[in-house]
Amino acid sequence: MRNRLLLAALFLLPASAAAADESASIPTAEEIVARMGSRDLQRQVSIEGYAGMRRYVLDNQHLHKRAEMLVQVQGDPDGTKHFEVVSEEGWKAAHKHVLRKMLESESETSHPEARAKARINPENYDFKMAGTEVIDGRAAYVLEVSPKRKEKYLFRGRIWVDAEDYALARAEGHPAKNPSFLDEEHGLRPGLPENGPLWFPRSTQSVTEAHIFGTTDLNIEYFDYAPKTVHAPDNSVMSAKEMLKP
């Protein structure tokens, strides 16, 4: 079995505000990772968590099977995630044995002690500078990442770090140990202006190729993500049922 995972980012800020001076000296991989960790910590302490919605779509063309799940996610200030399944359609076996298992696994690994083992930092990865690219008008540093341990929540591949905000804009690669599903926070985007300089996920695409079952595609769409600001009231986030009302 072979797994291939891709996380993509959609940038919402205007391109004119993102262009970096190409003539400026490019920092080293170590400097980029250090700044990325520092900025991430600053963003985390500025909010009291977040809320959002996800749509999971699993498609197996060989078996002509499809499953779709709508999920609400709540993030605590420490990064712990809580999931509520709003609706399920299609392939029941996939819901029970794949999608719900993914939610359980992600919830477990979102606790602070587990998150430390999966963070993209020098404790878990080796980094090598691979160049620069422009993603939707924003300059980004490209780093090759190699896991220091063979664990299912680490991966081998590349990351794209925004040259202005030092936020993780994209991640692409193969899990260090199969089977694996990457945490959505590896693929992020800048939040809307009213939400401040926060980055939330846009999408995850994974492909699993098995000899018996053939190719299975899994796409996760993230939408309606918003931070719970430090001064926000407790009733600032609607429930999943309220969000789905006409």
Salt bridges, closest charged atoms under 4 A:
ASP40 OD2 - ARG119 NH1 3.42
GLU68 OE2 - ARG55 NE 3.51
GLU68 OE1 - ARG66 NH2 3.51
ASP76 OD2 - HIS82 NE2 2.69
GLU84 OE2 - LYS241 NZ 3.68
GLU88 OE2 - HIS95 ND1 3.81
GLU88 OE2 - ARG100 NE 2.88
GLU106 OE2 - ARG54 NH2 2.64
GLU106 OE2 - LYS81 NZ 3.00
ASP126 OD1 - LYS148 NZ 3.78
GLU144 OE2 - ARG158 NH2 3.43
GLU151 OE2 - ARG149 NE 2.86
ASP162 OD1 - ARG138 NE 2.68
GLU164 OE1 - ARG138 NH2 3.67
ASP165 OD2 - ARG138 NH2 3.28
GLU172 OE1 - ARG170 NH2 3.28
ASP183 OD1 - LYS81 NZ 2.39
GLU184 OE1 - ARG54 NH2 2.83
GLU184 OE1 - LYS81 NZ 2.64
GLU185 OE1 - ARG115 NH1 3.23
GLU209 OE1 - ARG2 NH2 2.63
GLU209 OE2 - ARG4 NH1 3.73
GLU221 OE1 - ARG55 NH1 2.96
